[in-house]
Amino acid sequence: MRKRIVAGNWKMNTDVATGVKLASDLMQLLKVQPAPENVGVAIAPPFTHLSEVSKVIDPSKICLASQNCASEAKGAYTGEVSVEMLKSVDVMAVIIGHSERRAYYKEDYATLAKKVDLTIQGGLRPIFCCGEVLEERNAGIQNKIVEAQLKESLFHLSNEDFSKVIIAYEPVWAIGTGVVASPEQAQEIHKFIRSLVAARYGAQIADDLTILYGGSCKSSNAVEIFSKPDVDGGLIGGAALDAAEFHKIVQSF
């Protein structure tokens, strides 16, 4: 049975003290009511918080993730944070290719492929994001867009390395826009992603692949979304900034 995961992406929110309290509050909630069997929990605070947050969480209950990493291993890259630096503060996974990184910082296929490679080589798990914007959805080319994102940045991996990847599908058009992606729309493209992986890597690897939904997910709709056969959890944005709300989402399986 493939792993179910609920991952919280804090984005550029909270200061260190607030972030440590948020992580501590979540930790306490999980001690009282642990995640359901076969459900993993991850949080991705800002870089500045990682070291302090790592001190207040139990890695057997909460996986510490980073929101990004450098596309180079080391060197004269002012302002960048390498995979080895992340490992030194107990980070276990890295979000790569988030729609905001693609849109605002023009991260292209080749750059993302390098980040994936470095993350896997460093022993961390990539949480690779893919998804289409509203214009692409309206044009009916969402499958073509997602297929290109996966093929160009992931499908060079060996079977062994690909098995370490988690995919997060982001319907960019349904994030903060007031437009809601239905559970059926989520299932449709998650199933498509799994079919692409099966064609490239075989049915077993595709079946074992965890695919997260990265749309506007909260406790009020998580149960319905997570009930879909190809939706294995969520990459949660705003709702991850409320420990009680995020904990409710974790319990939605």
Rosetta blueprint (number, residue, H / E / L):
1 M L
2 R L
3 K L
4 R E
5 I E
6 V E
7 A E
8 G E
9 N E
10 W L
11 K L
12 M L
13 N L
14 T L
15 D L
16 V H
17 A H
18 T H
19 G H
20 V H
21 K H
22 L H
23 A H
24 S H
25 D H
26 L H
27 M H
28 Q H
29 L H
30 L H
31 K H
32 V H
33 Q L
34 P L
35 A L
36 P L
37 E L
38 N L
39 V E
40 G E
41 V E
42 A E
43 I E
44 A E
45 P L
46 P L
47 F H
48 T H
49 H H
50 L H
51 S H
52 E H
53 V H
54 S H
55 K L
56 V L
57 I L
58 D L
59 P L
60 S L
61 K L
62 I L
63 C E
64 L E
65 A E
66 S E
67 Q L
68 N L
69 C L
70 A L
71 S L
72 E L
73 A L
74 K L
75 G L
76 A L
77 Y L
78 T L
79 G L
80 E L
81 V L
82 S L
83 V H
84 E H
85 M H
86 L H
87 K H
88 S L
89 V L
90 D L
91 V L
92 M L
93 A E
94 V E
95 I E
96 I E
97 G L
98 H L
99 S H
100 E H
101 R H
102 R H
103 A H
104 Y H
105 Y H
106 K L
107 E L
108 D L
109 Y H
110 A H
111 T H
112 L H
113 A H
114 K H
115 K H
116 V H
117 D H
118 L H
119 T H
120 I H
121 Q H
122 G L
123 G L
124 L L
125 R E
126 P E
127 I E
128 F E
129 C E
130 C E
131 G L
132 E L
133 V L
134 L H
135 E H
136 E H
137 R H
138 N H
139 A L
140 G L
141 I L
142 Q H
143 N H
144 K H
145 I H
146 V H
147 E H
148 A H
149 Q H
150 L H
151 K H
152 E H
153 S H
154 L L
155 F L
156 H L
157 L L
158 S L
159 N H
160 E H
161 D H
162 F H
163 S L
164 K L
165 V L
166 I E
167 I E
168 A E
169 Y E
170 E L
171 P L
172 V H
173 W H
174 A H
175 I L
176 G L
177 T L
178 G L
179 V L
180 V L
181 A L
182 S L
183 P H
184 E H
185 Q H
186 A H
187 Q H
188 E H
189 I H
190 H H
191 K H
192 F H
193 I H
194 R H
195 S H
196 L H
197 V H
198 A H
199 A H
200 R H
201 Y H
202 G L
203 A H
204 Q H
205 I H
206 A H
207 D H
208 D H
209 L L
210 T L
211 I E
212 L E
213 Y E
214 G L
215 G L
216 S L
217 C L
218 K L
219 S H
220 S H
221 N H
222 A H
223 V H
224 E H
225 I H
226 F H
227 S L
228 K L
229 P L
230 D L
231 V L
232 D L
233 G E
234 G E
235 L E
236 I E
237 G L
238 G H
239 A H
240 A H
241 L H
242 D L
243 A H
244 A H
245 E H
246 F H
247 H H
248 K H
249 I H
250 V H
251 Q L
252 S L
253 F L
